[in-house]
Amino acid sequence: MKKYFGIVLLGLIAGSVNAQQLLKGTVHEGGSGNRMSDVFVKDNTNKQITLTDKQGNFEINSATGHLLIFNSPGYVSDTLYVIDMKPKRVELKSMSIGLREVNINSTRGETFNPRTEYPDVYTKSKVYVLSPSTWFSKEGKDARRLKHYFAREEQERHVDAVYTKAYVGSIVPLKGRELEDFMTLYRPSYAFLRDNNGPSLAAYINDSYKKFLALPPEKRTLPGLTNQ
C-alpha cells in the first residue's frame, strides 16, 4: 500500500511539474498590427511575469486554465484564458483618458510596491563585478528590463495622481471628450512634474490650452479614439 501511495504521489508531482510549460506569443497594436515591445505580461495564476521584446514576442511559464494579463501604458488592458499551449497573438487597443481612468481606478488605484510583490526581480537584476554571468545571462537581462518597467510605471502613476480631470478641468473650460483629448495631447512628463510646483503646472496647462485653441478643429481630436 505504501509503495502504491508513493507511486501515485510521484505521479502527481511529475504531473504538476509538466503541467507548466513555456507559452509563447506576440502582442500587436490593434488597428495597425504593429508589434509592441515592453508590454507587461503576467500569469495571474502562478504570478510569473515578463515583458515583450523589441519584436513584440513573449515567453512565459504557464499552463492550460491559467489567466494571462497584458498591460501597456496608453492601451486597454487585456486578458487571455489559456485553453492550449499553441503560440498566441494578442492585440491591445489604444484608449482615451476616459477609458484609461477606468483602468486606473481598478488597477493603478491600488498600492504599487513592486519591490515587495516581485523581490526576485530586484535580486536577479543586480550585477556583480566578479560574476560575469550576472552581466550577460538572459535571466539577469530580463530582470533589469522588468526593473526599468516598474520604475516607469511608478512615474506614470505619479503623473496620474497629479494630472487629473478634476484638476485640469478646474483650469480650462473643457468637458467630456474634448477635455480628454486635450489632456492626452498635452500630458506632462514625470520629469516636468518632478522639477516644477503647482503654479508652474497651472501655467503649463494654460499655455497648452492656448496652443490647443490654435490648432485646426480636426487636430484637436485624437485619431483612432473617436469610435471607442
Helices and strands as residue ranges (DSSP letters): H 2-19, E 21-29, E 40-43, E 49-51, E 57-62, E 67-71, E 78-81, E 88-92, H 97-103, I 104-108, H 114-117, H 119-124, H 133-136, H 138-162, H 165-169, H 176-185, H 190-195, H 198-214, G 217-219
